[in-house]
């Protein structure tokens, strides 16, 4: 079924049910960024494969919203369909809420699947349209009704993560949560976010590709910790371990009835941005709701010493694999036989050789020349480009290891590069060094330091339409909050133990894309009087391609940073390489 046929079928259903506007978002019942194939309704409806987007359909309009990472990709993938692209955060394009405010008339019915819409989003729509009469039709998944070959949900087994990896027992984590409930005078904490539940109960699974989470809910009180899950996913061994930790196991959908049966005078803590509308409406109306970021999200973001040491091991394994991969590229690119998809598969082979590797942490972005201008380009077996011995090749990739989650990007020369490419690469590198080597006052947020990565680019009139950095989980999501480094305002302070990427870029449509990404952990730096300064400790060490650097644009401090970084890169990785790879890396990391 083609995209326009899907739109027509959806409009027929809308007409039958009296719905004037139907909205399909990228989400699941747990407000996940990356969702199981079963929940990719927006992708099914629009044909756009990016990980973020919102579709809206009326009798005569079909609109797709997405962000700057996907503008180029989205335009290509919705070409020849009735969908029109609205660019998020770009002047001249209203947001979805602004569009509704302008176009939803008195008497209209707005439809959506309340099982995947967050309560926060629904309340925002209601608030913005409070000056007119309208009806919500939020109990049906209309896109699901026209999706004949919808994929099935996984039922693979759950596994427990030992304390040698987590550094903290489930019992101690629950104890911390209960102390917080007591502090806030709350009776219950409702968790629907999969990464929070996985962290709290030290469980991992294979329900979502590249994200080792388990589709589940949790309800914590002062005397009971509930896990709601498809029991077929629990082996007797894991079930016994959970029960020994006094975790009460129920079937996945039982939480709806359990919430309905809460005492009407209860105080319930939850995060409206991470709980779905359908679940929220089960809570008795008399309950007092404490809406705030899940405390587990805050706890999870600050990695303990065991997790940090494990992450160093994970990055060493990961960059050994990446080094072997780039050596292979360097030795084989002149054959003319390598394409982007084949290269991404080869990189995964190198990662599989590393002990404790489970799966990639996201779909590898293997992008040659102009394809790299699409920030989240995805080569496939059917749609890929040859990697030729000239220009730039970008690889953004990562792995899930028992030792943690990795994320790293390198842009390398696969042949001769132009002066323009060298200049842009060096500007990007200068921004990376500027932020990665910075000292910043405790209490600073990612919003307040984002500019440090952009300054060298802004001086040349260049910007990138994405954030500069994001948190990274521990054997969890490669994108983790609450911290981020971005121009978007945030009041979340960067705390000691937070793991964050630094990844400025240059993207020139039709030419090339450049990104330089390392991962660092926030640490305490110097103390001056009462002022505590913070800085990054680099976790990821992989060579920066000297062929792409214009040394004349670098300061002495920047040159020293690169040389020290390369010295440590060689020391860390060389023991795990064969003789040829070791000599190759020695040349790649020699002083500039």
PyMOL commands that set and color helices and strands:
alter all, ss='L'
color gray80, all
select helices_A, chain A and resi 3-17+37-39+41-46+71-77+96-103+119-128+142-145+163-166+170-183+194-201+231-233+236-244+254-260+272-274+277-280+295-301+305-335+340-352+369-373+419-436+446-449+451-458+546-548+551-553+556-576+579-588
alter helices_A, ss='H'
color red, helices_A
select strands_A, chain A and resi 21-25+54-57+62-66+84-87+108-111+134-137+159-160+188-191+203-204+216-221+225-229+247-250+267-270+288-291+357-360+365-368+392-397+399-401+404-405+408-413+440-441+469-471+480-485+499-502+505-508+512-515+518-528+531-538
alter strands_A, ss='S'
color yellow, strands_A
deselect
rebuild
show_as cartoon
